[in-house]
Amino acid sequence: MKNIKAIVTDVDGVIVGNKHGINFPLPNASVINALRHIREKGTLVILCTAKFNHAVKEIIIQANLRNPHITDGGALIIDPLNNKLIKKHIFDKTLARNLVSKLIPKGFYTEVFGADEYYLQKDHISAFTEKRIKILQKEHKTVNAMLDSIDEIDVIKILAFTHTVQQKQAVNSLLEGFTKQINLVWSTHPALPTQNAVITMQGVSKRDATKEVLDYLHISPEDTLGIGDTLGDWNFMSLCRYVGTVGDESTELKELAKTKGEGNYYFGSSVDTNGFLEILHHFI
């Protein structure tokens, strides 16, 4: 048993899968119960996700996770049960407009997020939108033309979706000129066949937010367990002394986990077999 004071965990592919009513849109009941039990025993559980904050609030409520959480790729740090907004990173208006002007005219399905609402251009609404509503557990606000509305939104995150390798390369190419102004991370969701570009302000990431939260809580990364399922999660997991991986999606992530040294990493099975619980049993 390790002296772990906090767990920082990704959500999609780790505690949320794609089996409706079993581990989607909320984690399996056994996972919720474990999260609640761990928190009651004094270990803080910090959700760390690129998801819209509204999509994880029910997890926080059901598991009674009364502490800060990281959402929207690090753009928002909130403690819903204590009614606290700890940090919000808002895009410069001109930068937000310039980013949207690159993506939407090229036909990329693009969602624009504020802290409380998210926005979708009317002509982007499709069957895919219904899947997104189920994932985010909230309907979008519809705008006729995003470029006409963007200045009225305090944008914290932009999300663009790609279905092919070529589309992903095209998005990377379109955003090349913004590398000093934005943080771009590619993510996936187990219920979607897409690669998703998560765009936040430069210096805003799950890693930076994890640092902020641990400092806020006066907890050392040496006493922290980080859990994820994709290579992008190493962004925050690398800060933690202990790490766990869920599933077999990323061989690269497992190789990086091994760099923590014997006894400090553990490989759990998939989200559908509650690999997250295996990691908890191993470390806690």
C-alpha positions as CSV (number, residue, x, y, z in Angstrom):
1,M,0.0,0.0,0.0
2,K,1.4,3.4,-1.1
3,N,1.0,6.7,0.8
4,I,-1.2,8.2,-1.9
5,K,-3.0,11.5,-0.9
6,A,-4.5,12.2,-4.3
7,I,-5.5,10.5,-7.5
8,V,-5.6,12.4,-10.8
9,T,-7.5,10.5,-13.4
10,D,-8.7,10.9,-17.0
11,V,-12.4,10.1,-17.6
12,D,-13.1,8.9,-21.1
13,G,-11.6,5.4,-21.7
14,V,-10.7,5.2,-18.1
15,I,-13.9,5.3,-16.0
16,V,-16.3,6.0,-18.9
17,G,-16.7,3.7,-21.8
18,N,-19.3,3.2,-24.6
19,K,-21.7,0.6,-23.1
20,H,-24.9,2.5,-22.5
21,G,-26.3,2.0,-19.1
22,I,-23.2,0.1,-18.0
23,N,-20.3,2.6,-18.2
24,F,-21.8,5.3,-20.4
25,P,-22.6,8.1,-19.9
26,L,-21.7,7.6,-16.3
27,P,-19.1,5.1,-14.9
28,N,-20.1,1.7,-13.8
29,A,-21.8,1.7,-10.4
30,S,-18.9,-0.3,-8.9
31,V,-16.5,2.5,-10.0
32,I,-18.7,5.2,-8.6
33,N,-18.9,3.3,-5.3
34,A,-15.1,2.9,-5.2
35,L,-14.6,6.6,-5.9
36,R,-16.9,7.5,-3.1
37,H,-15.3,5.1,-0.7
38,I,-11.8,6.4,-1.5
39,R,-12.8,10.0,-1.0
40,E,-14.5,9.2,2.3
41,K,-11.3,7.6,3.5
42,G,-9.5,10.9,2.8
43,T,-7.8,10.4,-0.6
44,L,-8.7,13.2,-3.0
45,V,-9.9,12.1,-6.4
46,I,-9.3,14.7,-9.1
47,L,-11.0,14.2,-12.4
48,C,-8.8,15.5,-15.2
49,T,-10.4,15.6,-18.6
50,A,-10.8,17.4,-21.9
51,K,-14.6,17.1,-21.5
52,F,-17.0,19.9,-21.1
53,N,-17.4,20.5,-17.3
54,H,-21.1,19.8,-17.4
55,A,-20.4,16.2,-18.6
56,V,-18.6,15.2,-15.4
57,K,-20.7,17.0,-12.8
58,E,-23.0,14.0,-12.2
59,I,-19.9,11.8,-11.6
60,I,-18.7,14.3,-9.0
61,I,-22.1,14.5,-7.3
62,Q,-22.7,10.7,-7.2
63,A,-19.2,9.9,-5.9
64,N,-19.3,12.9,-3.6
65,L,-15.9,14.1,-4.9
66,R,-15.7,17.3,-2.8
67,N,-12.5,18.8,-4.1
68,P,-11.2,20.6,-7.3
69,H,-11.5,19.0,-10.7
70,I,-9.9,19.8,-14.1
71,T,-12.1,20.0,-17.1
72,D,-12.0,21.4,-20.7
73,G,-8.4,20.4,-21.3
74,G,-7.2,22.4,-18.3
75,A,-9.1,25.6,-19.2
76,L,-11.4,25.3,-16.2
77,I,-10.7,24.2,-12.6
78,I,-13.9,23.9,-10.6
79,D,-15.1,22.5,-7.2
80,P,-18.9,22.1,-7.9
81,L,-19.8,20.6,-4.6
82,N,-18.3,23.5,-2.7
83,N,-19.6,25.9,-5.4
84,K,-16.1,27.2,-6.3
85,L,-14.7,28.4,-9.6
86,I,-10.9,28.1,-9.0
87,K,-9.5,29.0,-12.4
88,K,-10.9,29.9,-15.9
89,H,-8.7,30.6,-18.9
90,I,-10.4,32.7,-21.6
91,F,-9.2,33.1,-25.2
92,D,-8.3,36.4,-26.5
93,K,-11.2,37.4,-28.7
94,T,-9.2,38.0,-31.9
95,L,-7.4,34.7,-31.5
96,A,-10.7,32.8,-31.0
97,R,-12.1,34.4,-34.1
98,N,-9.0,33.6,-36.2
99,L,-9.0,29.9,-35.1
100,V,-12.7,29.5,-35.9
101,S,-12.2,31.2,-39.3
102,K,-9.6,28.5,-40.2
103,L,-11.7,25.5,-39.2
104,I,-15.4,26.1,-40.0
105,P,-15.0,27.3,-43.6
106,K,-13.1,24.0,-44.3
107,G,-16.1,22.0,-43.0
108,F,-14.7,20.7,-39.8
109,Y,-17.3,20.0,-37.2
110,T,-16.4,22.5,-34.6
111,E,-17.7,23.1,-31.1
112,V,-17.0,26.3,-29.2
113,F,-17.1,26.2,-25.4
114,G,-17.7,28.7,-22.7
115,A,-17.7,27.8,-19.0
116,D,-21.4,27.1,-18.9
117,E,-22.6,26.5,-22.5
118,Y,-21.2,25.2,-25.8
119,Y,-22.1,26.5,-29.2
120,L,-22.6,24.9,-32.7
121,Q,-23.2,26.4,-36.0
122,K,-26.6,25.6,-37.4
123,D,-25.4,23.9,-40.6
124,H,-23.2,21.6,-38.6
125,I,-26.1,19.9,-36.9
126,S,-26.3,16.2,-37.9
127,A,-26.7,12.7,-36.6
128,F,-23.3,13.2,-35.1
129,T,-24.7,16.0,-33.0
130,E,-27.0,13.6,-31.2
131,K,-24.0,11.5,-30.2
132,R,-22.3,14.5,-28.8
133,I,-25.4,15.6,-26.8
134,K,-25.4,12.1,-25.1
135,I,-21.7,12.4,-24.3
136,L,-21.9,16.0,-23.0
137,Q,-25.3,15.5,-21.3
138,K,-26.4,18.9,-22.4
139,E,-27.7,20.4,-25.6
140,H,-25.7,23.0,-27.5
141,K,-26.6,26.6,-28.2
142,T,-27.2,27.0,-31.9
143,V,-25.8,30.0,-33.8
144,N,-26.5,30.8,-37.4
145,A,-22.9,31.8,-38.2
146,M,-20.1,31.2,-35.6
147,L,-18.1,34.1,-36.9
148,D,-21.0,36.4,-36.3
149,S,-21.4,35.2,-32.7
150,I,-17.8,34.4,-31.5
151,D,-17.1,37.8,-30.1
152,E,-20.0,37.5,-27.7
153,I,-18.7,34.3,-26.2
154,D,-16.0,34.0,-23.5
155,V,-14.3,31.0,-25.2
156,I,-12.3,28.7,-23.0
157,K,-11.9,25.7,-25.5
158,I,-12.4,24.9,-29.2
159,L,-13.0,21.3,-30.3
160,A,-12.6,20.2,-33.9
161,F,-13.4,16.6,-35.0
162,T,-11.7,14.6,-37.7
163,H,-12.6,11.2,-39.2
164,T,-9.5,10.3,-41.2
165,V,-5.7,10.7,-41.0
166,Q,-5.9,13.1,-43.8
167,Q,-8.3,15.3,-42.0
168,K,-6.2,15.3,-38.9
169,Q,-3.2,16.3,-40.9
170,A,-5.2,19.1,-42.5
171,V,-6.2,20.5,-39.1
172,N,-2.6,20.4,-37.9
173,S,-1.6,22.3,-41.1
174,L,-4.3,24.9,-40.7
175,L,-3.2,25.6,-37.1
176,E,0.5,25.7,-37.8
177,G,0.6,29.4,-37.6
178,F,-0.8,29.5,-34.0
179,T,1.7,27.2,-32.3
180,K,3.0,30.0,-30.0
181,Q,-0.6,31.1,-29.1
182,I,-2.4,27.8,-28.4
183,N,-2.1,24.4,-26.8
184,L,-3.3,21.6,-29.2
185,V,-3.8,18.1,-27.9
186,W,-5.5,15.2,-29.8
187,S,-8.0,13.1,-27.9
188,T,-10.5,10.3,-28.5
189,H,-13.7,9.1,-27.0
190,P,-14.6,5.4,-26.8
191,A,-18.1,6.1,-28.2
192,L,-16.9,8.0,-31.3
193,P,-14.8,7.0,-34.3
194,T,-13.0,10.3,-34.4
195,Q,-9.8,12.1,-33.5
196,N,-10.6,15.3,-31.7
197,A,-8.4,18.5,-31.7
198,V,-8.7,20.1,-28.2
199,I,-7.6,23.7,-28.5
200,T,-6.9,25.9,-25.4
201,M,-4.7,28.9,-24.8
202,Q,-1.0,28.5,-24.7
203,G,0.1,27.4,-21.2
204,V,-3.3,25.8,-20.6
205,S,-3.2,22.0,-20.4
206,K,-4.1,19.2,-18.2
207,R,-0.5,19.1,-17.0
208,D,-0.5,22.8,-16.0
209,A,-3.9,22.5,-14.4
210,T,-2.7,19.4,-12.4
211,K,0.2,21.5,-11.1
212,E,-2.2,24.3,-10.1
213,V,-4.6,21.9,-8.3
214,L,-1.9,20.0,-6.4
215,D,-0.4,23.4,-5.3
216,Y,-3.8,24.6,-4.3
217,L,-4.3,21.5,-2.2
218,H,-0.8,21.5,-0.8
219,I,-0.2,17.9,-2.1
220,S,3.1,16.8,-3.5
221,P,3.3,15.0,-6.9
222,E,5.3,12.4,-4.9
223,D,2.1,11.5,-3.1
224,T,0.0,11.4,-6.2
225,L,-1.3,8.6,-8.5
226,G,-2.0,9.5,-12.2
227,I,-4.3,7.3,-14.3
228,G,-4.9,7.5,-18.1
229,D,-5.4,5.4,-21.2
230,T,-3.8,7.3,-24.1
231,L,-0.4,8.8,-24.9
232,G,-1.8,12.3,-24.4
233,D,-2.5,11.5,-20.8
234,W,1.2,11.3,-20.1
235,N,1.0,15.1,-20.2
236,F,-0.3,15.1,-16.6
237,M,0.6,11.5,-15.5
238,S,4.3,12.3,-15.9
239,L,4.1,14.7,-12.9
240,C,3.0,11.9,-10.6
241,R,5.2,9.5,-8.7
242,Y,2.8,6.6,-9.3
243,V,0.9,5.9,-12.6
244,G,-1.6,3.4,-13.8
245,T,-2.9,2.7,-17.4
246,V,-6.3,1.4,-18.4
247,G,-6.6,-0.8,-21.5
248,D,-4.2,-1.6,-24.3
249,E,-4.8,1.4,-26.6
250,S,-1.3,2.8,-26.2
251,T,1.9,0.8,-26.1
252,E,3.8,4.1,-25.9
253,L,2.0,5.1,-22.7
254,K,2.9,1.8,-21.1
255,E,6.6,2.2,-22.0
256,L,6.6,5.7,-20.5
257,A,4.9,4.3,-17.4
258,K,7.7,1.9,-16.9
259,T,10.1,4.8,-16.5
260,K,8.6,5.5,-13.1
261,G,10.4,2.4,-11.8
262,E,9.4,-1.0,-10.4
263,G,6.5,-0.8,-8.0
264,N,5.4,2.7,-9.2
265,Y,3.3,1.7,-12.2
266,Y,0.5,-0.8,-12.9
267,F,-1.3,-1.8,-16.1
268,G,-5.1,-2.4,-15.6
269,S,-7.4,-4.1,-18.1
270,S,-9.9,-2.2,-20.3
271,V,-12.6,0.2,-19.2
272,D,-15.2,-2.4,-20.0
273,T,-13.7,-4.8,-17.4
274,N,-13.2,-2.0,-14.9
275,G,-9.4,-1.9,-15.2
276,F,-9.5,1.3,-13.2
277,L,-10.5,-0.7,-10.1
278,E,-7.6,-3.0,-10.6
279,I,-5.3,0.0,-10.4
280,L,-7.0,1.1,-7.2
281,H,-6.7,-2.3,-5.6
282,H,-3.0,-2.5,-6.5
283,F,-2.0,0.9,-5.1
284,I,-4.6,1.6,-2.4
